[in-house]
Amino acid sequence: MNTGSNRENHESANSASPESADSTPTEEERHVSKAPAFIQARRSLHLSWQVGVFVVGLAVIAAGIAMLVLPGPGWVAIFAGLFIWATEFAWAQVVLRWTKRKVTEAAQKALDPRVRRRNIILTSVGLVIAGALIGFYLWKYGLMLPWNIKK
């Protein structure tokens, strides 16, 4: 079964020549297209495949951006679209790696006890202020909706 990965071919080629084992692979050698072999063999088919992958990834990312303001998992869709692009484009792999690293750093930072304590304090202060404003409104106007208040 062809998974589109040519790692075995690259590893055997690198192990055959000792001088190439020490050199770092170029960007083209590191990024291997996930397209099936028969598509990779024909340039026009491969270009069509890349256009299709780009359009599908763009549609998923556009849906994710829409879901940031509409109901739905917006960030998940954006990352899924980026992952779709990363199957075919080296620049998308670089962006995806950078994004994963930044998300991991943010998660580690959020677990820091000092940052967590600060976030809890700020959330508590915000809730107290919101509660005071709601209490003042209820004291002044009761359960009347704002657009029904007569001046």
Salt bridges, closest charged atoms under 4 A:
GLU27 OE1 - ARG30 NH2 3.42
GLU88 OE2 - HIS46 NE2 3.11
GLU105 OE1 - LYS102 NZ 3.67
ASP112 OD2 - ARG114 NH2 3.57
